[in-house]
Amino acid sequence: MTAAASRSQAPDDPLHAPLLAGDRRALARAITLVESTREDHRLRADALLSALLPKTGRSTRLGITGIPGVGKSTFIERFGLTLIGQGHRVAVLAIDPSSKRTGGSILGDKTRMELLSRDPAAFIRPSPAGTTLGGVARRTREAMLLVEAAGYDVVIVETVGVGQSETAVADMVDMFVLLLPPAGGDDLQGIKKGVVELADLLVVNKADGEFKAAAHRAAADYANALRLLHPSTARWTPEVRTCSAVEGGGVAEVWETAGRFRAAIGEAGIAKRRAAQARAWLWNEVGETLMSALRGHADVKRQVAQLEREVERGALAPSAAARRLLDAFLGR
C-alpha cells in the first residue's frame, strides 16, 4: 500500500468518525490497533494516524514520573479530577511494568484511579512497557495523538518509575514533572541526576500530617540542588513545589505552574520542542523497525543461536558476531 493510498483510504476506516466524535470505545480500539505488531494492522494504523494528524497537537502534554511508592497514581487522580472540575478533558496514558510470562501489564492503573476512571471526561489507558526502555511503551506517542484527536485537551503520560533510562518521556511531552517523596539530604542520592536535570517541575508529594515539615525541608533541599544544574528548557527555571495528593493541597497550583511554563516558553517554544520530538520519534521508529526486521530475517535466525553460544563461551567477540548478523541481514 502506497502512502497516497493509505491517506485516501483512512477516512473510510470505521474508527475514524466515531473517534473524532469522542467515542471512548472507538478510541480504545484505535489504541489497540496501533499497539498491534501485525503488518496489516500497522498499515491500517499508519493510515488512520495520518488522517487524524490535522486534529492533533491541541493539548497540553505532561509527563509524570517518580519512584515507586511516591504516590503517582494518587496524585494523577486528584490532579485529573481537579482539571475536570475546571472544564478540561483528561487522558492518562499509564505505562505499567510488563509481565515476563504474558507480556501484559502487571498493575493496571484503572484499579488505582477508580474515581477518575469513572468520570466521563477522563480516559485512562494502561499499557505494558514491554522491552522499551525509558519508562514508556513503544506506541505511547501514537496513543497520545489518538486521544488528542478524540478531544482530550490534557494528556498525562505516567511512567513506570524512576531509573537511569527513565527519561524517554521527556522527549514526547511539553513539560516533564518529577514527583518526589518527603525526604531530602542524603536521600537526594536516591534520585538519578539525569532525571532531575530533565525535569521542568519537581513536586514533593505527601506534604500532610507528620510528613508536612519533612516535605517542606525536602523542597528546600531540592531547590538548592537545582541551582547547581543547568535548566533543560530555555527561558524556564525549574521550580519546586509541595502538595498533598490525599488532601488536595497544592495540586491546583501544579496546573497553575504548568500554565506559567507554557507562557514562559511561548507557543513558538512548544512548537519547536514538538518538532524536535517528532524528528527524534522518526529515527527511534527507524531503529525499532530495523531491529525487529533483523531479528525476523531468515538468514539471521539461522545463525543467531550459534553465534550467541560462541559469544557466551568467549570464542567470538560480540562485535564480530554482530557484524556477521548484519552481513546476513544485508545479504553481504
C-alpha positions as CSV (number, residue, x, y, z in Angstrom):
1,M,0.0,0.0,0.0
2,T,1.5,3.4,-1.0
3,A,1.4,6.4,1.3
4,A,-1.1,8.1,-1.1
5,A,-3.3,5.1,-1.0
6,S,-3.1,5.0,2.8
7,R,-4.2,8.6,3.1
8,S,-7.1,8.2,0.6
9,Q,-8.4,5.1,2.4
10,A,-8.0,6.3,6.0
11,P,-11.3,8.4,6.3
12,D,-13.1,5.2,5.4
13,D,-11.7,3.4,8.4
14,P,-14.7,2.6,10.7
15,L,-12.8,4.0,13.7
16,H,-12.2,7.4,12.1
17,A,-15.5,9.2,12.5
18,P,-16.5,7.8,16.0
19,L,-13.0,8.6,17.3
20,L,-13.3,12.2,16.2
21,A,-16.7,12.3,17.9
22,G,-15.1,11.3,21.2
23,D,-16.4,7.7,21.3
24,R,-14.3,6.1,24.1
25,R,-14.8,2.5,22.7
26,A,-13.5,3.6,19.3
27,L,-10.6,5.3,21.0
28,A,-9.7,2.2,23.0
29,R,-9.9,0.1,19.8
30,A,-7.7,2.5,17.9
31,I,-5.0,2.4,20.6
32,T,-5.2,-1.4,20.5
33,L,-4.7,-1.2,16.7
34,V,-1.6,1.0,16.9
35,E,-0.1,-1.3,19.6
36,S,-0.5,-4.3,17.4
37,T,2.6,-5.8,15.7
38,R,0.7,-7.4,12.8
39,E,1.8,-6.0,9.5
40,D,-1.8,-5.4,8.2
41,H,-2.7,-3.7,11.5
42,R,0.4,-1.5,11.2
43,L,-0.6,-0.3,7.7
44,R,-4.1,0.4,8.9
45,A,-2.8,2.3,12.0
46,D,-0.4,4.4,9.9
47,A,-3.2,5.4,7.5
48,L,-5.6,6.2,10.4
49,L,-2.9,8.3,12.2
50,S,-2.1,10.2,9.0
51,A,-5.8,11.1,8.5
52,L,-6.1,12.2,12.2
53,L,-2.9,14.4,12.3
54,P,-4.8,17.6,11.5
55,K,-6.9,17.1,14.6
56,T,-3.9,16.5,17.0
57,G,-1.5,18.7,18.8
58,R,-4.1,20.9,20.6
59,S,-3.5,19.5,24.1
60,T,-1.2,20.2,27.0
61,R,1.2,17.2,27.2
62,L,2.6,16.4,30.7
63,G,5.0,13.6,31.6
64,I,4.9,12.5,35.3
65,T,7.5,10.2,36.8
66,G,8.7,9.3,40.3
67,I,10.0,6.4,42.4
68,P,7.6,3.5,43.3
69,G,5.5,4.5,46.3
70,V,5.8,8.2,45.8
71,G,2.0,8.4,45.0
72,K,2.0,8.9,41.3
73,S,-1.4,7.3,40.7
74,T,-3.0,9.1,43.7
75,F,-1.6,12.4,42.6
76,I,-2.7,11.9,39.0
77,E,-6.2,11.0,40.1
78,R,-6.5,14.1,42.2
79,F,-4.9,16.3,39.6
80,G,-7.1,14.9,36.8
81,L,-10.3,15.4,38.9
82,T,-9.2,19.0,39.6
83,L,-8.7,19.7,35.9
84,I,-12.0,18.1,35.0
85,G,-13.6,20.4,37.6
86,Q,-12.2,23.3,35.6
87,G,-13.7,22.1,32.4
88,H,-10.9,20.1,30.9
89,R,-11.0,16.6,29.4
90,V,-8.1,14.5,30.7
91,A,-6.4,11.4,29.2
92,V,-3.9,9.4,31.2
93,L,-1.6,7.0,29.4
94,A,-0.2,4.9,32.2
95,I,2.8,2.7,31.5
96,D,2.9,-0.4,33.7
97,P,5.6,-2.9,34.3
98,S,5.3,-5.9,31.9
99,S,4.7,-9.5,33.0
100,K,7.6,-11.6,31.8
101,R,5.2,-14.5,31.3
102,T,2.4,-12.8,29.4
103,G,3.9,-9.5,28.3
104,G,0.8,-7.7,29.6
105,S,0.5,-5.0,32.3
106,I,1.1,-6.2,35.9
107,L,-0.7,-3.4,37.7
108,G,-3.3,-1.6,35.6
109,D,-4.0,2.0,36.6
110,K,-7.7,1.8,36.3
111,T,-7.8,-0.1,39.6
112,R,-5.6,2.6,41.2
113,M,-7.6,5.6,39.8
114,E,-11.1,4.4,40.5
115,L,-12.8,7.8,40.8
116,L,-11.0,9.2,37.7
117,S,-11.7,6.2,35.6
118,R,-15.4,6.5,36.2
119,D,-15.6,10.2,35.1
120,P,-16.9,10.6,31.6
121,A,-14.4,13.5,31.0
122,A,-11.5,11.2,31.6
123,F,-9.9,8.4,29.7
124,I,-7.3,6.1,31.3
125,R,-5.3,3.6,29.2
126,P,-2.7,1.3,30.9
127,S,-0.2,-0.2,28.5
128,P,2.7,-2.6,29.3
129,A,6.2,-1.2,28.9
130,G,7.3,-4.4,27.1
131,T,11.0,-4.2,26.2
132,T,11.0,-0.5,25.6
133,L,13.4,1.4,27.9
134,G,12.7,4.9,29.3
135,G,9.6,4.1,31.3
136,V,7.2,4.4,28.3
137,A,5.7,1.9,25.8
138,R,6.8,1.9,22.1
139,R,3.4,3.2,20.9
140,T,2.8,5.9,23.6
141,R,3.4,8.7,21.1
142,E,0.7,7.2,18.7
143,A,-1.7,6.8,21.6
144,M,-1.1,10.5,22.5
145,L,-2.1,11.6,19.0
146,L,-5.3,9.4,19.2
147,V,-6.5,10.8,22.5
148,E,-5.9,14.4,21.2
149,A,-7.9,13.6,18.1
150,A,-10.7,12.3,20.4
151,G,-10.9,15.7,22.1
152,Y,-8.8,15.4,25.2
153,D,-7.1,18.7,25.9
154,V,-4.8,17.5,28.7
155,V,-2.7,14.4,28.1
156,I,-0.7,12.9,31.1
157,V,1.9,10.2,30.5
158,E,2.7,8.3,33.7
159,T,5.9,6.3,33.5
160,V,6.8,3.0,35.2
161,G,9.1,4.6,37.7
162,V,12.4,6.4,38.2
163,G,15.7,5.0,36.9
164,Q,18.6,5.8,34.7
165,S,16.6,5.2,31.5
166,E,13.5,6.9,32.9
167,T,13.9,9.9,30.6
168,A,12.3,9.0,27.3
169,V,9.0,10.6,28.4
170,A,10.8,14.0,28.3
171,D,11.1,13.5,24.5
172,M,7.4,13.3,24.0
173,V,5.7,15.9,26.3
174,D,5.7,19.7,26.7
175,M,6.5,19.6,30.4
176,F,8.3,16.9,32.5
177,V,7.2,16.6,36.1
178,L,9.2,14.7,38.7
179,L,7.2,13.6,41.8
180,L,9.3,13.2,44.9
181,P,8.9,11.8,48.4
182,P,9.2,14.0,51.5
183,A,12.9,13.3,52.1
184,G,16.0,15.3,51.4
185,G,19.7,15.5,52.2
186,D,21.3,12.2,51.6
187,D,18.1,10.8,50.0
188,L,18.8,13.1,47.1
189,Q,21.4,10.5,46.0
190,G,18.5,8.1,45.5
191,I,17.1,10.1,42.6
192,K,19.1,9.8,39.4
193,K,20.7,13.0,38.4
194,G,19.7,12.6,34.7
195,V,16.0,12.7,35.6
196,V,16.4,15.8,37.8
197,E,18.3,17.6,35.0
198,L,15.5,17.0,32.6
199,A,12.6,17.9,35.0
200,D,10.8,21.2,34.4
201,L,8.9,20.9,37.7
202,L,9.7,19.0,40.9
203,V,6.8,18.2,43.2
204,V,7.3,16.9,46.7
205,N,4.2,14.9,47.5
206,K,2.7,13.8,50.9
207,A,3.1,17.2,52.4
208,D,0.5,16.5,55.0
209,G,0.3,15.1,58.6
210,E,3.5,14.0,60.1
211,F,5.3,14.4,56.8
212,K,4.4,18.0,56.2
213,A,7.5,19.5,57.7
214,A,9.8,16.9,56.1
215,A,8.2,17.7,52.7
216,H,8.9,21.4,53.0
217,R,12.5,20.7,54.1
218,A,12.9,18.3,51.1
219,A,11.6,21.0,48.8
220,A,14.2,23.4,50.1
221,D,16.9,20.8,49.6
222,Y,15.8,20.1,46.0
223,A,15.6,23.8,45.3
224,N,19.2,24.2,46.5
225,A,20.3,21.2,44.4
226,L,18.7,22.7,41.2
227,R,20.8,25.8,41.5
228,L,23.8,23.6,40.6
229,L,22.2,22.2,37.4
230,H,21.7,23.8,34.0
231,P,18.0,24.2,33.1
232,S,16.9,21.8,30.4
233,T,14.3,24.2,28.9
234,A,15.3,27.7,27.6
235,R,13.5,30.6,29.2
236,W,12.4,28.5,32.2
237,T,14.0,27.9,35.5
238,P,12.7,24.6,37.1
239,E,10.6,25.1,40.2
240,V,10.0,23.0,43.3
241,R,6.5,22.8,44.8
242,T,4.9,20.7,47.6
243,C,1.5,19.1,47.5
244,S,-0.7,16.5,49.2
245,A,-2.4,14.2,46.7
246,V,-4.5,12.8,49.6
247,E,-5.8,16.1,50.9
248,G,-5.6,18.1,47.7
249,G,-3.4,20.9,48.9
250,G,-1.1,22.3,46.3
251,V,-2.5,20.1,43.5
252,A,-4.2,23.0,41.6
253,E,-1.0,25.0,41.9
254,V,0.8,22.4,39.8
255,W,-1.6,23.2,36.9
256,E,-1.0,26.9,37.5
257,T,2.7,26.3,37.3
258,A,2.2,24.4,34.0
259,G,0.4,27.4,32.7
260,R,3.2,29.7,33.6
261,F,5.7,27.3,32.0
262,R,3.7,27.3,28.7
263,A,3.5,31.1,28.8
264,A,7.2,31.4,29.5
265,I,8.4,29.4,26.6
266,G,5.6,30.5,24.3
267,E,3.7,28.7,21.6
268,A,6.8,29.0,19.3
269,G,8.8,27.3,22.0
270,I,6.2,24.5,22.3
271,A,6.1,24.1,18.5
272,K,9.9,23.9,18.3
273,R,10.1,21.3,21.1
274,R,7.4,19.2,19.4
275,A,9.2,19.4,16.1
276,A,12.4,18.2,17.6
277,Q,10.4,15.4,19.4
278,A,8.8,14.4,16.1
279,R,12.3,14.2,14.4
280,A,13.6,12.0,17.3
281,W,10.5,9.9,17.0
282,L,11.2,9.3,13.4
283,W,14.7,7.9,14.0
284,N,13.6,6.0,17.0
285,E,11.0,4.3,14.9
286,V,13.6,3.6,12.2
287,G,15.8,1.9,14.8
288,E,13.0,-0.1,16.4
289,T,11.7,-1.3,13.0
290,L,15.1,-2.2,11.7
291,M,15.8,-4.2,14.9
292,S,12.5,-6.1,14.5
293,A,13.2,-6.8,10.8
294,L,16.7,-8.0,11.7
295,R,15.5,-10.4,14.3
296,G,12.9,-11.8,12.0
297,H,15.2,-12.2,9.0
298,A,15.5,-15.9,7.9
299,D,19.3,-15.9,7.5
300,V,19.8,-14.1,10.8
301,K,17.5,-16.6,12.6
302,R,19.5,-19.5,11.2
303,Q,22.8,-18.1,12.6
304,V,21.9,-16.3,15.8
305,A,21.8,-19.2,18.2
306,Q,25.2,-20.5,17.2
307,L,26.7,-17.0,17.3
308,E,25.2,-16.4,20.7
309,R,26.8,-19.6,22.0
310,E,30.2,-18.6,20.6
311,V,29.9,-15.2,22.2
312,E,28.9,-16.7,25.6
313,R,31.8,-19.1,25.8
314,G,34.3,-16.4,24.7
315,A,35.1,-18.0,21.3
316,L,33.9,-14.9,19.3
317,A,34.0,-11.2,20.0
318,P,30.5,-9.7,20.3
319,S,31.4,-7.1,17.7
320,A,32.4,-9.8,15.2
321,A,29.2,-11.7,15.8
322,A,27.2,-8.6,15.3
323,R,29.0,-8.0,12.0
324,R,28.1,-11.5,10.8
325,L,24.5,-11.0,11.7
326,L,24.4,-7.6,9.9
327,D,26.1,-9.1,6.8
328,A,23.5,-11.9,6.8
329,F,20.7,-9.3,7.1
330,L,22.1,-7.1,4.3
331,G,23.0,-10.0,2.1
332,R,26.7,-9.3,2.0
